[in-house]
Amino acid sequence: MTMTILLLIALAILQALDAWTTWRILSAGGRELNPAMRYAIAQAGLIPALVMKGAIVVALAWYFCLPYPWILGGIVAFYVAAVLFNFRSIK
């Protein structure tokens, strides 16, 4: 269970980093590549969309992946890659 909690904490931190790097990219004139997020940002605004997306990802990961830490590890790995991609895209 401890590993699962650590992975959930890592996922929450990665969501914050993803939101911050996305905000930096879009503030500098960049473009959101995810069509679902583009739509959410257009409907709700940048900050509300980023906060809701992060909360939803962590909540769904907690609900569905708590008994499966290996799946949670895969989700964390995916967001590590997404955040690294964002960091490389910041101008």
C-alpha positions as CSV (number, residue, x, y, z in Angstrom):
1,M,0.0,0.0,0.0
2,T,2.9,2.4,0.7
3,M,4.1,2.2,-2.9
4,T,0.6,3.0,-4.1
5,I,0.4,6.1,-1.9
6,L,3.8,7.3,-3.1
7,L,2.7,6.8,-6.7
8,L,-0.4,8.8,-6.1
9,I,1.6,11.6,-4.5
10,A,4.0,11.5,-7.5
11,L,1.0,11.6,-9.8
12,A,-0.4,14.7,-8.0
13,I,2.9,16.5,-8.2
14,L,3.2,15.6,-11.9
15,Q,-0.3,17.0,-12.5
16,A,0.8,20.3,-10.9
17,L,3.9,20.3,-13.1
18,D,1.9,19.5,-16.2
19,A,-0.5,22.4,-15.4
20,W,2.4,24.8,-14.8
21,T,4.3,23.9,-17.9
22,T,1.1,23.9,-20.0
23,W,0.3,27.4,-18.7
24,R,3.8,28.6,-19.5
25,I,3.6,27.2,-23.1
26,L,0.2,28.6,-23.8
27,S,1.2,32.0,-22.2
28,A,4.1,32.2,-24.6
29,G,1.9,31.6,-27.6
30,G,2.1,27.9,-27.8
31,R,-0.7,25.5,-28.7
32,E,-2.4,22.8,-26.7
33,L,-1.9,19.5,-28.6
34,N,-4.6,17.5,-26.7
35,P,-8.0,18.1,-28.5
36,A,-10.0,17.3,-25.3
37,M,-8.0,19.8,-23.3
38,R,-8.3,22.4,-26.1
39,Y,-12.0,22.1,-25.9
40,A,-12.0,22.2,-22.0
41,I,-9.8,25.3,-22.1
42,A,-12.1,27.0,-24.6
43,Q,-15.2,26.2,-22.5
44,A,-14.0,26.8,-19.0
45,G,-10.8,28.8,-19.3
46,L,-7.2,27.8,-18.9
47,I,-6.8,27.6,-15.1
48,P,-10.1,25.9,-14.3
49,A,-9.6,23.4,-17.1
50,L,-6.1,22.5,-15.9
51,V,-7.2,22.2,-12.2
52,M,-10.2,20.0,-13.1
53,K,-8.1,17.8,-15.4
54,G,-5.5,17.3,-12.7
55,A,-8.1,16.5,-10.0
56,I,-9.9,14.1,-12.3
57,V,-6.8,12.2,-13.3
58,V,-5.7,11.8,-9.6
59,A,-9.2,10.8,-8.5
60,L,-9.7,8.3,-11.2
61,A,-6.2,6.8,-10.6
62,W,-7.0,6.5,-6.9
63,Y,-10.4,4.9,-7.5
64,F,-9.4,2.5,-10.3
65,C,-5.7,1.8,-9.7
66,L,-5.4,1.5,-5.9
67,P,-5.2,-2.3,-6.0
68,Y,-3.0,-2.2,-9.1
69,P,0.2,-0.3,-8.4
70,W,1.8,-1.4,-11.7
71,I,-1.0,0.4,-13.7
72,L,-0.5,3.4,-11.5
73,G,3.2,3.3,-12.2
74,G,2.5,3.3,-15.9
75,I,0.3,6.3,-15.6
76,V,3.1,8.1,-13.6
77,A,5.6,7.2,-16.3
78,F,3.3,8.6,-19.0
79,Y,3.0,11.9,-17.1
80,V,6.8,12.0,-16.5
81,A,7.1,11.9,-20.3
82,A,4.4,14.5,-20.8
83,V,6.0,16.9,-18.3
84,L,9.5,16.4,-19.9
85,F,8.0,17.1,-23.3
86,N,6.4,20.3,-21.9
87,F,9.7,21.4,-20.4
88,R,11.4,21.0,-23.7
89,S,8.6,23.0,-25.4
90,I,8.9,26.0,-23.1
91,K,10.3,28.9,-25.0
